[in-house]
């Protein structure tokens, strides 16, 4: 059996998306917020279709069931402990933004969400929106770049202190940012998850109710009721990302990490070359292909460096010309703004392995030891 799939543009008003999401969870047409081709119908169990983000040419349509979406909201509410009103500060086409609206739908308070207005996130817009919340207990969800901007402004700090708890995810959150928030009286919960797990399903390293975490060959894998049905029209990708073992289904995150003796998860990076910069998946290999196509950069290597603002940022190490503006323009045109390198480091010769290949570990260390723009 199938159900119709309704599509709203990513510029849709938050309350319109909120109403459509409520309808989808109640058995009406499934919802997709975004652009690009989508099917007219989906399986009856599917309530939400979300396009993954990334700088490569391989975005996927993630199919989330009603059970998965509601399980994620219930787990979040249980972890937070006290129901409250939600402020939407994230795009409605992202799983994190849609989760804010879902929590508003399922909250026993029945209060509508309040959205930060404007095309671009600003401290003033966030402060003004937070002042419109009615409930005594308030929540919001941010990415680290937004949090950093707010913590650097007195009005932003004042607004953040109005919230009982602020969920932060979408990318690695620097420890310095967490420490700054704590020193300024701002209560954070660091979340971890993916579109394929209905967003954050691990809070401060601990899985939400029903979520399972395991480490297989250094890779973090997640299980439980919030897992997606798979990727629409991509059975091979679904089979690869969601293995079945002894009656259980898991999602391969491609993140590296470990569990401590108390079962708390620490994510240490990616098992491949994809980093998360500003909440967007960025392929270092894809950037490198673009850079190597530019004159004088055939042997360039792209590595990641930590960034207080973006989580991680790409850097070009090259023996060619130090043309940061030109490289950023070419990469941005090909792969999007999030993939643009923040720096170009020129060296006389690239470190090599004994077999003559670029020594990426040494190159990455070289880049990380150089002070690069945030």
N, C-alpha and C positions, 0 to 999 in steps of 0.2 A: 504494500500500500504506500501511496505517496501523498504529499501535501504541497501546495503551491509555495514558491519562494518569492518573498517580497524584497525588493531592493530599494534602499534609500541612499541618497548621495552622501558623501562624507561631510558635506557642508550642512546637513540637516540639523535643525534645532534639537537641542538635547531632550526637550519634553516630547517632541514628535518621536524620537527614537525610543524614549522611555515608554511611551504608549504602545508603540509597535512591538517592543520587546515583551511587554506585559501580555499583549495579545498572543504572541508566539508561544510563550510559556503556558498560556491557558488553552492551547490547542488550535489557535488560528494559524494563519500563514507563517511559515518560517521566515527568519529575517536575515538579510545581508546588508551591511552598511559599507559602501565603498564603490569603486569603479571597476570596469573590466567585465568580461563576459562571464555569466553565471547561468546555470540551468534554470529552466522554468519551474521545475519540481525537484523535490528531494524526498528521501525516505521519511515516512511518517514520524519516526522517532526523533528526527533532526529538528531542532528549534532555531539554531543559530549557525550561520556560515561566516567564517572570518578569514580574510586573506592574510597570509603571513607576510611580514615585512622583510626586506632584504635589499642588498645592492647588486645581487646577481639577477639573471634573467629567469629565475626559476621560482617565482612565488607560487604558493599552493593554497587551495581553498580547503580550510579545515572545517569538517562537519561536527558540530557539537550537539549532543542529544539534550532533550529537556532534562533528563535525569542528571546529566553531567553538569549543566549550568546551575541547576538548583542545588546540587550537592556542593558545588564550589561556594555558593552563597551561604549555605547553611554552615559549612565548615568555617568560613570567615567569621560569621556572626558568633559562633561558639567560641572561637579563639579570642575575639575582641571582648566578649562577655556582656556588654551592655549595648542595647540597640540605640541607634542615633540617626541623625540626618546626614546626608552625604553631599559633598561638594564635588562637582565634576570639573577637573582641571586638565583632562587628557582627551585626545581625539576620540570621537564616538565610533570611528572605524577600527579602533584598536581593541584588543581583548581586555586590556586594563580599563579603558574607558567604559566599555560595555559592562564590565563587572561592577563598576560603580553604580550604573543604572540598574543592574540586576539586584544589587543589595538594597537599593531604594524600593524596588518592586516587592521584594520579599520581607522587608522590615515590618515588624508588628506595629510600628508607629504610623505607617501609612503616609509619611510625609514625602512630598515630591523632592527630587534633587534640585540643587541650585547649581547653575553652570557659570564658570568664569567666561566673561564676554570678551569678544575681540578675536581677530584672526591670529594674533601672536600673543603668547603668554607674557604678561607683565606683572610686576609686583603690585602696582596700583589696582589692576583688574582683579587679581587674586584677593587683595585686601577688601575691595568693595564687595565682591561676591561672598566672602566669608561673613561679612557683616549682615548679609541678608538671611543667614540661616536662623531658623526659629527654635530648634531644639537645644536643650542645655548640653547634650552630648553630641559632639560633631566629629565627623570623620572625612578624610580625603585620601586620595592616592596620587603620588607624584613620582616622577623620575628624578634621579640625582641632580641633573642639570637644573631642574626647576627648584629643587630644594636649596641648592647652592646659591642661586640667585636671590631667593627669599631670605636666607640666613645672612646675606651680605648687606641687607637693607633693614633699618630699624622698623619701618612699617611692615615689612615682610615678617620679621621676627614676632612682632606684636600679633599679626594675623595668625601665624603658626601656633602661638600659645593658646589660641582659642579652641584648638582641637584636642579632643580626648586622646586621639591616636592618629598618626599619619603613616599610611602604608607607603613604602618606598621600594620600587623594583624596576624591572625593565633592563637593568644592567648592573654591573658591580658597583656598590656604593663605597667610596673610599672611607677608610677608617677615620681620617681626619674630619670628614664631613659628619660622621656619626658623633664624634667627640664634640664638635662645635655645636651640634644640635642639643646634645645633652647639657653642655655648659650653659646654653641659653634657655633651658627649660622647655625644650620641644620634645615631645614623646614620639619616638619612631618605632615602627616594626618593619624589619627588612624582609621582603617577600621574594620567593623564588618559584619559578614555574615557566610555562610556555603557553602559546596559543593552544597547542595540542593537549594541554592539561587544564584547560579553562583558566589560564592565567596562574597567579600565585597559589600554590598548594602547599608550600613550605614556608612557615613564618618563623623568623629568627632561628633558622636551622632545623626547626622541628616540624614534621609533617602534620597537616590538618587531619581531623578525624576521618578515617577511612583511607587516607593516602598512605601508600607504601613506598619506601625508598630502598634501593639496593645499589651496590657498586659492582659492576662486571668489567673486569679488565681495566679498571681505572675510570670507567665511564659511569656517570650517574644515570640510573634508570628509575622511572616513576610508574607506579601502578595505583589502581583504585577507581572509584566511581566517577572521577572528573575527567577521565581519558576520553579523547575524541573518538568518534567512529572511524575516522581516517580522513584521507584526502579525496575530494570529489573527482572522479574520473581518473584517479592515479592509483590503481590497485597495486602496482609494483612498489611504488613509494610507500604505500600504506603497509604492505607486508614487511618491508625493510625497517620502517620506523616503529612498528607495533608488533613485536614478536609475541607468539603464544608459547608458553611453556607450562606443562603440567596443569593445564586448565586455567592458568593465570595469564593476563595480558599486560604488557609493559610498554612504556614509551622510552625509546632511546634518545636521550637529550643531546648527545654529542658533547656534553660538558664533562670535564674531568673533576673529580672530587673525592672526598672520603667521609666516612662516618666515624665519630669518636665513640668512646665506650658508652656514652649516654644516648647514642643514636642521633646525635646532632650532626647535620650535614654542613660540610664546608666545601664550597665550589672553588676550584683553583684555576680554572681557565677552560679552554676548549680543547677537545681531542683532535681537532682539525685546524684549519687556518682561518676559521671564521671568528671574528671578534664582534662584540656588541658595543657600538658607539652611539651614545645618545638614544638608546633604546632601539636601534636599527641594526640588524645583522649585516656585517660588512665582510666581504671576502677579500683577504689579503692577496690571494692568487689573482682574483679578477682585477684588482688595482694594479698589480704588478704587470699583468698583460697589457694594460693601457699604457703604463709608464714606459715599458720596454718598446712600445711602438713609436715613441717620440725620438726625434733625432738626438743621438749622443747618449741614449739611455738603455742600450740593448742589454747591458749586464746589471741593471739596477735591481735592487732587492727591497721589498716592502715588509716592514715588521711593525709590531704594535708596541706602544709605550703606554704606561698608566697616565690617566688624566683625571684630575679632580673634578673637572666639569662634565666630561663625556663618558667616564669609566675607562675606556681605552680609545686610543687614536692611532691612525696609521702614519708611519714615517717612511720616507724614501731614503735609502742609503745608496749612493751612486758615485761613479767616477766621472760622470758627465757634468753638464752645467747646472749650477744651483738656481734653477728657474722655478721657484716655488709658485709664483702666480700662474705661469703657463701650465705647470703640472696640475695644480688645483683645478684650473679651468677645464683641462682635457678630461680629468677623472670625473669631475662633477657632471660634465656633459654626458659622459658614457654611463656612469653608475649612480649618480645622485649625490646630493650635498654631503650626506653622512660619510661617504667614501673618500672625500677630499683629504689628502695628507695635510698634517699640521706643520710639517717641517721637511726640508731636504738637507741631508748631511752629505757633503762631498768629501771623499777620501781618495788618496793616491791609488790604493789598490784594495779590493774587497778581500776580507779573510776567506781562505779556502780550506776545505777538508783535504785529507791526503789524496783523495781521488780527483781533486781539481774542481769539485762543486763548491758553490758558496757555503760558507760555514754560518748557517743561519743563527745558531746559538750565539756565536761570537758577535755577529752583526747586530743581533737584538740587544746584547749587553752594551755594545758600543752606543747604540741609539738611546738606551735607557740611562746611560751615564752622562749623556749630554742634556743640558737643560733646554727643553723644548717648549714652545708656546702651549698654553692650556687649551 
